[in-house]
Amino acid sequence: MKKTRSRAKQTTSLQERLNAFADDIFHKAERLPPGAERDQLLKRARTAEIAADIDQWVSSPGLQSPT
């Protein structure tokens, strides 16, 4: 018997979702006092921003495939 995966249709782009996630994490980190937990949240937010930048770069129309 073959199982099918349940798939969700995304209504926003990956870049928009990553940016929204990073903004949310930044706002949570701002409310925390300086410390390890705040640093960890800021690191996660920065990682999400970098992922959004990479997605934008990969999706750009100027990207050429190797010949």
MOPAC internal coordinates of N, CA, C and O (Angstrom, degrees):
PM7 1SCF
backbone

  N    0.0000 0     0.00 0     0.00 0    0    0    0
  C    1.4419 1     0.00 0     0.00 0    1    0    0
  C    1.5270 1   108.70 1     0.00 0    2    1    0
  O    1.2310 1   121.16 1   -49.80 1    3    2    1
  N    1.3049 1   115.39 1   130.20 1    3    2    1
  C    1.4536 1   121.47 1  -176.43 1    5    3    2
  C    1.5275 1   109.99 1   -94.60 1    6    5    3
  O    1.2310 1   120.93 1   -52.24 1    7    6    5
  N    1.3187 1   115.82 1   127.76 1    7    6    5
  C    1.4649 1   120.71 1   177.94 1    9    7    6
  C    1.5249 1   109.19 1   -90.81 1   10    9    7
  O    1.2310 1   120.79 1   -38.63 1   11   10    9
  N    1.3056 1   116.10 1   141.37 1   11   10    9
  C    1.4570 1   120.28 1   175.52 1   13   11   10
  C    1.5159 1   109.12 1  -106.19 1   14   13   11
  O    1.2310 1   121.48 1   -35.09 1   15   14   13
  N    1.3093 1   114.76 1   144.91 1   15   14   13
  C    1.4594 1   119.93 1   178.92 1   17   15   14
  C    1.5142 1   109.15 1   -83.94 1   18   17   15
  O    1.2310 1   121.42 1   -39.32 1   19   18   17
  N    1.3084 1   114.89 1   140.68 1   19   18   17
  C    1.4624 1   118.20 1   173.49 1   21   19   18
  C    1.5282 1   107.36 1   -81.38 1   22   21   19
  O    1.2310 1   120.80 1   -51.11 1   23   22   21
  N    1.2956 1   116.08 1   128.89 1   23   22   21
  C    1.4515 1   121.04 1  -177.27 1   25   23   22
  C    1.5165 1   109.87 1  -118.05 1   26   25   23
  O    1.2310 1   121.33 1   -40.84 1   27   26   25
  N    1.2990 1   115.06 1   139.16 1   27   26   25
  C    1.4596 1   120.77 1   178.79 1   29   27   26
  C    1.5268 1   108.50 1  -104.40 1   30   29   27
  O    1.2310 1   120.59 1   -46.20 1   31   30   29
  N    1.2889 1   116.47 1   133.80 1   31   30   29
  C    1.4637 1   121.63 1   177.38 1   33   31   30
  C    1.5261 1   107.86 1   -81.27 1   34   33   31
  O    1.2310 1   120.61 1   -59.25 1   35   34   33
  N    1.3181 1   116.43 1   120.75 1   35   34   33
  C    1.4583 1   121.25 1  -179.49 1   37   35   34
  C    1.5236 1   109.32 1   -80.61 1   38   37   35
  O    1.2310 1   120.94 1   -47.72 1   39   38   37
  N    1.3213 1   115.82 1   132.28 1   39   38   37
  C    1.4635 1   120.02 1   179.61 1   41   39   38
  C    1.5261 1   112.18 1   -96.26 1   42   41   39
  O    1.2310 1   120.42 1   164.89 1   43   42   41
  N    1.3261 1   116.79 1   -15.11 1   43   42   41
  C    1.4642 1   120.75 1   177.95 1   45   43   42
  C    1.5237 1   108.91 1  -123.83 1   46   45   43
  O    1.2310 1   120.80 1   -20.83 1   47   46   45
  N    1.3079 1   116.07 1   159.17 1   47   46   45
  C    1.4618 1   120.27 1  -178.83 1   49   47   46
  C    1.5308 1   110.35 1   -73.76 1   50   49   47
  O    1.2310 1   121.65 1   -18.47 1   51   50   49
  N    1.3155 1   114.46 1   161.53 1   51   50   49
  C    1.4600 1   120.03 1   178.41 1   53   51   50
  C    1.5259 1   110.12 1   -59.93 1   54   53   51
  O    1.2310 1   120.73 1   138.53 1   55   54   53
  N    1.3171 1   116.20 1   -41.47 1   55   54   53
  C    1.4620 1   120.38 1  -179.38 1   57   55   54
  C    1.5317 1   111.13 1   -61.10 1   58   57   55
  O    1.2310 1   120.06 1   136.52 1   59   58   57
  N    1.3309 1   117.49 1   -43.48 1   59   58   57
  C    1.4718 1   120.91 1   178.61 1   61   59   58
  C    1.5207 1   110.99 1   -63.93 1   62   61   59
  O    1.2310 1   120.37 1   138.31 1   63   62   61
  N    1.3201 1   116.90 1   -41.69 1   63   62   61
  C    1.4647 1   120.09 1   179.55 1   65   63   62
  C    1.5169 1   111.82 1   -66.12 1   66   65   63
  O    1.2310 1   120.33 1   139.86 1   67   66   65
  N    1.3292 1   116.98 1   -40.14 1   67   66   65
  C    1.4673 1   120.39 1   178.26 1   69   67   66
  C    1.5212 1   111.26 1   -65.95 1   70   69   67
  O    1.2310 1   120.36 1   137.87 1   71   70   69
  N    1.3297 1   116.92 1   -42.13 1   71   70   69
  C    1.4674 1   120.22 1   178.56 1   73   71   70
  C    1.5279 1   111.29 1   -64.89 1   74   73   71
  O    1.2310 1   120.05 1   140.03 1   75   74   73
  N    1.3234 1   117.51 1   -39.97 1   75   74   73
  C    1.4613 1   120.86 1   178.30 1   77   75   74
  C    1.5294 1   110.19 1   -64.98 1   78   77   75
  O    1.2310 1   120.52 1   139.01 1   79   78   77
  N    1.3201 1   116.60 1   -40.99 1   79   78   77
  C    1.4638 1   120.87 1   177.45 1   81   79   78
  C    1.5278 1   110.61 1   -62.13 1   82   81   79
  O    1.2310 1   120.37 1   134.66 1   83   82   81
  N    1.3294 1   116.89 1   -45.34 1   83   82   81
  C    1.4638 1   120.90 1  -179.64 1   85   83   82
  C    1.5295 1   110.88 1   -62.88 1   86   85   83
  O    1.2310 1   120.03 1   137.41 1   87   86   85
  N    1.3282 1   117.55 1   -42.59 1   87   86   85
  C    1.4680 1   120.80 1   178.33 1   89   87   86
  C    1.5179 1   111.15 1   -61.45 1   90   89   87
  O    1.2310 1   120.77 1   136.24 1   91   90   89
  N    1.3262 1   116.13 1   -43.76 1   91   90   89
  C    1.4615 1   120.85 1   179.57 1   93   91   90
  C    1.5311 1   110.88 1   -61.22 1   94   93   91
  O    1.2310 1   120.68 1   135.60 1   95   94   93
  N    1.3207 1   116.30 1   -44.40 1   95   94   93
  C    1.4653 1   120.60 1  -179.57 1   97   95   94
  C    1.5343 1   110.54 1   -66.66 1   98   97   95
  O    1.2310 1   119.87 1   139.48 1   99   98   97
  N    1.3344 1   117.86 1   -40.52 1   99   98   97
  C    1.4664 1   120.41 1   177.39 1  101   99   98
  C    1.5313 1   111.14 1   -59.46 1  102  101   99
  O    1.2310 1   120.32 1   136.85 1  103  102  101
  N    1.3376 1   116.99 1   -43.15 1  103  102  101
  C    1.4645 1   120.25 1   179.82 1  105  103  102
  C    1.5275 1   111.62 1   -65.71 1  106  105  103
  O    1.2310 1   120.26 1   142.29 1  107  106  105
  N    1.3173 1   117.11 1   -37.71 1  107  106  105
  C    1.4701 1   120.05 1   176.56 1  109  107  106
  C    1.5203 1   110.53 1   -65.60 1  110  109  107
  O    1.2310 1   120.42 1   139.75 1  111  110  109
  N    1.3321 1   116.80 1   -40.25 1  111  110  109
  C    1.4610 1   121.05 1  -178.88 1  113  111  110
  C    1.5285 1   111.40 1   -67.19 1  114  113  111
  O    1.2310 1   120.27 1   145.64 1  115  114  113
  N    1.3358 1   117.09 1   -34.36 1  115  114  113
  C    1.4666 1   120.25 1   179.62 1  117  115  114
  C    1.5192 1   112.15 1   -62.70 1  118  117  115
  O    1.2310 1   120.37 1   150.23 1  119  118  117
  N    1.3224 1   116.89 1   -29.77 1  119  118  117
  C    1.4658 1   120.79 1  -178.10 1  121  119  118
  C    1.5242 1   113.12 1   -82.01 1  122  121  119
  O    1.2310 1   120.24 1   169.73 1  123  122  121
  N    1.3336 1   117.14 1   -10.27 1  123  122  121
  C    1.4568 1   120.68 1  -179.07 1  125  123  122
  C    1.5235 1   110.96 1   -92.86 1  126  125  123
  O    1.2310 1   120.65 1   -29.60 1  127  126  125
  N    1.3347 1   116.36 1   150.40 1  127  126  125
  C    1.4680 1   118.94 1   174.22 1  129  127  126
  C    1.5293 1   109.35 1   -72.15 1  130  129  127
  O    1.2310 1   120.26 1   -22.62 1  131  130  129
  N    1.3287 1   117.11 1   157.38 1  131  130  129
  C    1.4646 1   119.41 1   178.08 1  133  131  130
  C    1.5244 1   111.05 1   -55.41 1  134  133  131
  O    1.2310 1   121.21 1   -41.82 1  135  134  133
  N    1.3129 1   115.28 1   138.18 1  135  134  133
  C    1.4581 1   119.91 1  -179.05 1  137  135  134
  C    1.5158 1   111.31 1   164.44 1  138  137  135
  O    1.2310 1   121.51 1     7.90 1  139  138  137
  N    1.3112 1   114.72 1  -172.10 1  139  138  137
  C    1.4641 1   121.17 1  -175.52 1  141  139  138
  C    1.5250 1   112.15 1   -65.86 1  142  141  139
  O    1.2310 1   120.17 1   138.71 1  143  142  141
  N    1.3283 1   117.27 1   -41.29 1  143  142  141
  C    1.4637 1   120.04 1  -178.36 1  145  143  142
  C    1.5322 1   111.27 1   -64.50 1  146  145  143
  O    1.2310 1   120.91 1   137.93 1  147  146  145
  N    1.3243 1   115.86 1   -42.07 1  147  146  145
  C    1.4701 1   120.28 1   178.30 1  149  147  146
  C    1.5305 1   110.66 1   -64.17 1  150  149  147
  O    1.2310 1   120.51 1   136.51 1  151  150  149
  N    1.3300 1   116.63 1   -43.49 1  151  150  149
  C    1.4567 1   120.65 1   179.01 1  153  151  150
  C    1.5218 1   111.59 1   -61.11 1  154  153  151
  O    1.2310 1   120.78 1   140.82 1  155  154  153
  N    1.3277 1   116.12 1   -39.18 1  155  154  153
  C    1.4666 1   120.39 1   179.35 1  157  155  154
  C    1.5294 1   110.78 1   -66.09 1  158  157  155
  O    1.2310 1   119.97 1   138.87 1  159  158  157
  N    1.3235 1   117.66 1   -41.13 1  159  158  157
  C    1.4636 1   120.52 1   178.16 1  161  159  158
  C    1.5266 1   111.41 1   -65.15 1  162  161  159
  O    1.2310 1   120.50 1   138.28 1  163  162  161
  N    1.3220 1   116.65 1   -41.72 1  163  162  161
  C    1.4664 1   120.36 1   178.40 1  165  163  162
  C    1.5256 1   111.40 1   -63.89 1  166  165  163
  O    1.2310 1   120.54 1   143.70 1  167  166  165
  N    1.3275 1   116.57 1   -36.30 1  167  166  165
  C    1.4614 1   120.57 1   177.84 1  169  167  166
  C    1.5280 1   110.56 1   -66.36 1  170  169  167
  O    1.2310 1   120.25 1   138.05 1  171  170  169
  N    1.3415 1   117.12 1   -41.95 1  171  170  169
  C    1.4689 1   120.75 1   177.83 1  173  171  170
  C    1.5200 1   111.29 1   -64.02 1  174  173  171
  O    1.2310 1   120.32 1   140.46 1  175  174  173
  N    1.3285 1   116.99 1   -39.54 1  175  174  173
  C    1.4616 1   120.72 1   179.29 1  177  175  174
  C    1.5238 1   110.32 1   -65.85 1  178  177  175
  O    1.2310 1   120.23 1   137.48 1  179  178  177
  N    1.2912 1   117.17 1   -42.52 1  179  178  177
  C    1.4693 1   120.70 1   179.23 1  181  179  178
  C    1.5236 1   110.76 1   -64.96 1  182  181  179
  O    1.2310 1   120.25 1   141.60 1  183  182  181
  N    1.3230 1   117.13 1   -38.40 1  183  182  181
  C    1.4635 1   121.04 1   177.13 1  185  183  182
  C    1.5204 1   110.62 1   -62.65 1  186  185  183
  O    1.2310 1   119.95 1   139.58 1  187  186  185
  N    1.3258 1   117.70 1   -40.42 1  187  186  185
  C    1.4710 1   121.58 1   178.09 1  189  187  186
  C    1.5246 1   110.50 1   -65.24 1  190  189  187
  O    1.2310 1   120.15 1   140.76 1  191  190  189
  N    1.3271 1   117.32 1   -39.24 1  191  190  189
  C    1.4724 1   120.36 1   177.24 1  193  191  190
  C    1.5288 1   111.18 1   -64.05 1  194  193  191
  O    1.2310 1   120.51 1   138.79 1  195  194  193
  N    1.3218 1   116.64 1   -41.21 1  195  194  193
  C    1.4623 1   120.72 1   178.74 1  197  195  194
  C    1.5226 1   109.94 1   -64.52 1  198  197  195
  O    1.2310 1   120.08 1   138.69 1  199  198  197
  N    1.3293 1   117.45 1   -41.31 1  199  198  197
  C    1.4624 1   121.34 1   178.07 1  201  199  198
  C    1.5288 1   110.76 1   -62.10 1  202  201  199
  O    1.2310 1   119.95 1   140.38 1  203  202  201
  N    1.3257 1   117.71 1   -39.62 1  203  202  201
  C    1.4648 1   121.18 1   177.52 1  205  203  202
  C    1.5306 1   110.61 1   -65.37 1  206  205  203
  O    1.2310 1   120.25 1   140.14 1  207  206  205
  N    1.3280 1   117.13 1   -39.86 1  207  206  205
  C    1.4638 1   120.83 1   177.64 1  209  207  206
  C    1.5254 1   110.85 1   -64.15 1  210  209  207
  O    1.2310 1   120.26 1   138.15 1  211  210  209
  N    1.3211 1   117.11 1   -41.85 1  211  210  209
  C    1.4621 1   120.98 1   178.98 1  213  211  210
  C    1.5259 1   110.06 1   -65.06 1  214  213  211
  O    1.2310 1   120.22 1   137.70 1  215  214  213
  N    1.3348 1   117.19 1   -42.30 1  215  214  213
  C    1.4617 1   120.56 1   178.10 1  217  215  214
  C    1.5298 1   110.59 1   -60.80 1  218  217  215
  O    1.2310 1   120.44 1   138.19 1  219  218  217
  N    1.3168 1   116.76 1   -41.81 1  219  218  217
  C    1.4619 1   120.66 1   178.40 1  221  219  218
  C    1.5281 1   110.39 1   -63.89 1  222  221  219
  O    1.2310 1   120.18 1   138.07 1  223  222  221
  N    1.3209 1   117.27 1   -41.93 1  223  222  221
  C    1.4530 1   121.45 1  -179.70 1  225  223  222
  C    1.5349 1   110.83 1   -64.80 1  226  225  223
  O    1.2310 1   120.44 1   135.08 1  227  226  225
  N    1.3242 1   116.76 1   -44.92 1  227  226  225
  C    1.4593 1   121.18 1  -179.00 1  229  227  226
  C    1.5264 1   110.84 1   -66.25 1  230  229  227
  O    1.2310 1   119.95 1   145.15 1  231  230  229
  N    1.3128 1   117.70 1   -34.85 1  231  230  229
  C    1.4625 1   122.25 1  -177.36 1  233  231  230
  C    1.5272 1   113.26 1   -84.47 1  234  233  231
  O    1.2310 1   120.00 1   174.69 1  235  234  233
  N    1.3131 1   117.60 1    -5.31 1  235  234  233
  C    1.4603 1   119.93 1  -175.87 1  237  235  234
  C    1.5245 1   110.77 1   -65.61 1  238  237  235
  O    1.2310 1   120.37 1   -34.34 1  239  238  237
  N    1.3363 1   116.91 1   145.66 1  239  238  237
  C    1.4576 1   120.12 1  -178.83 1  241  239  238
  C    1.5360 1   112.89 1   -70.89 1  242  241  239
  O    1.2310 1   119.94 1   162.72 1  243  242  241
  N    1.3084 1   117.72 1   -17.28 1  243  242  241
  C    1.4577 1   121.22 1  -179.35 1  245  243  242
  C    1.5236 1   113.80 1   -79.51 1  246  245  243
  O    1.2310 1   120.34 1   172.44 1  247  246  245
  N    1.3122 1   116.95 1    -7.56 1  247  246  245
  C    1.4702 1   120.65 1  -178.33 1  249  247  246
  C    1.5266 1   109.28 1   -72.50 1  250  249  247
  O    1.2310 1   120.56 1   -52.44 1  251  250  249
  N    1.3040 1   116.54 1   127.56 1  251  250  249
  C    1.4637 1   121.83 1  -178.84 1  253  251  250
  C    1.5268 1   109.42 1  -106.96 1  254  253  251
  O    1.2310 1   120.96 1   -39.81 1  255  254  253
  N    1.3164 1   115.76 1   140.19 1  255  254  253
  C    1.4644 1   118.94 1   175.23 1  257  255  254
  C    1.5195 1   109.13 1   -76.88 1  258  257  255
  O    1.2310 1   119.84 1   -28.11 1  259  258  257
  N    1.3425 1   117.91 1   151.89 1  259  258  257
  C    1.4539 1   120.42 1  -179.65 1  261  259  258
  C    1.5283 1   110.94 1   -65.94 1  262  261  259
  O    1.2310 1   121.15 1   -34.14 1  263  262  261
  N    1.3122 1   115.40 1   145.86 1  263  262  261
  C    1.4678 1   119.14 1   179.02 1  265  263  262
  C    1.5077 1   111.10 1  -108.20 1  266  265  263
  O    1.2310 1   120.10 1   180.00 1  267  266  265

